[in-house]
Structure formats: C-alpha cells, structure tokens
Amino acid sequence: MTYGCDTPADRFSAIEQNVELNSFFIKTNIQPNEFRKGKYAPLAQIFLESMDEKNRWALQVVAPDHKSKTALAFLKMTVDGETDEPFFIGSVSIGQRLPIAISVTDGHKISFTIGELEGHPELKLGNQAKLNIICSTGDFVFSDLEWGSK
C-alpha cells in the first residue's frame, strides 16, 4: 500500500499496530515531498517498541528546517529506557526515495537495509511489539509499504 502522510506544521499522523516478532518484516520507500515551518522539525519515522516501552529500534528521517532540500536519516536505539546517540545514515533529497527493509526474528534479532547500509543489531523487543509509522510537520510518502510474517 501507499501511505501518503501529509500533516500540517506541529501535527502528526501515524499507523500504529501491535505485531508479532517471531518472524516479522516491514519494507517501504520513504520519500520526503515538502517540509513545513513549525515548532517541531519535519519528520518521518518507523519504530518497533517493546510492549513495556523500555526498548525501541527507530529509523528517523528528519529535516534540519523547513527550508532544507534534504532530510537526514538516523538510527536510534533505546535499551532498558536509555536512548543511545543517534547513528547518522545519510541524507535523502526532496522527491527522492529511501528504500528500507527491516526484519526481526525471535523477538530480538534485527536485520535491516536502509539505502546502501546494512546492519544486524540485537535488541530485546519481545515476541510482540508496537509498530509505528509516523510523519509530522511535512508531506512524506511511504510507498510500497508492506509488513507481516516472513
């Protein structure tokens, strides 16, 4: 499906769902189309969070400001309530697609490909977690969005 996530400044839109992580995947392309001026930075985000909200794996695509022509992509992990420093992945220009593929097995083994970057961190998310696909203060398209069991 395509999730056209278009929000006014300082507002957000989200798809939220509880998912099973024994053999889970999500894939999409994030395309920033417009950034809006607001108190909060224009943002697109996908995250998986443990049901107790102590552990989270997140991909954020955030614009430095509304005049920017590019957004910066970061990975963020929260472990036992402590959030690590964001890991910079790269940038994506307005109108450009950033391909993303994420899989989780056994509730803790994460594999991802984001653009050219691949990784395999482990994080105890549990057998069930919260999936959130969010945007705020801009127009972002999540195209070819698909998730489920492998």
Beta strands, then each sheet from edge to edge (+ up, - down):
strand 1: 3-6
strand 2: 12-20
strand 3: 23-35
strand 4: 43-50
strand 5: 56-62
strand 6: 70-79
strand 7: 82-83
strand 8: 87-93
strand 9: 98-105
strand 10: 109-114
strand 11: 117-119
strand 12: 128-136
strand 13: 138-149
sheet 1: 1+ 13- 3+ 9- 10+ 11-
sheet 2: 2+ 12- 4+ 5- 6+ 7-
sheet 3: 2+ 12- 4+ 5- 6+ 8-
end
